[in-house]
Amino acid sequence: MDFWTITLRLLDGFGVSCLLFLLTLVFSLPFGLVIAFGSMSKFKPLSWLCRTVVWIIRGTPLMLQLFVVFYVPGILFNVQLFSGDNGRFLAALVAFVINYACYFSEIYRGGIQSIPRGQYEAAEVLGMTARETFFSVILMQVVKRILAPMSNEIITLVKDTSLARVIAVAEIFFVNESDFLTKGLVWPLFYIAVFFLIFVGVLTLLFRYFEKKLDYYKI
């Protein structure tokens, strides 16, 4: 196989990796906020449930969670929820969304709880509603505080997409193993690093841009 044929085949796999990355962000960012508010809820059963789920997800490997989502429904209930290539991708997406939503929820919670109570009280004295207080006073300060840890998690997500190969999702590493490594071609494995380095480099520049934009919000 020539260089361009291998490049195009790896690009196909990397496209699947990027799709998994993007869809995970789309669903896990808002879901993580829901979990964060649940963890901070004054309703103790809800708070306990959210914190327990976060503890379990953060305390177990993502690879194991992929196996659980893909295989356990069939083992316990004899129901094949995920079949075919699309089913495998969906199973990976579900596992990734749950995993990253839990991590994001803790970042959200830390950012929200780091805002001094006095700011809420001052807004209340000014007659602002809870909604107005959050969106007008608190939100951008929270965004400023959580941007760095969020960027780290998002960059980690780029690399974690490679774990989807354990349930045979046709991402870039799976393509390399099935198409090239089995035929004795080793160098494409190292070539994959170029794809990830470029993607992570673009994300790093993007987050630096956002950090400069948010310099206005001094904390």
Secondary structure, 3 states (H helix, E strand, C coil): CCHHHHHHHHHHHHHHHHHHHHHHHHHHHHHHHHHHHHHCCCCHHHHHHHHHHHHHHHHCCHHHHHHHHHHHHHHHHCCCCCCHHHHHHHHHHHHHHHHHHHHHHHHHHHHHHCCCHHHHHHHHHCCCCHHHHHHHHHHHHHHHHHHHHHHHHHHHHHHHHHHHHHHCCCCHHHHHHHHCHHHCCCHHHHHHHHHHHHHHHHHHHHHHHHHHHHHHCCC
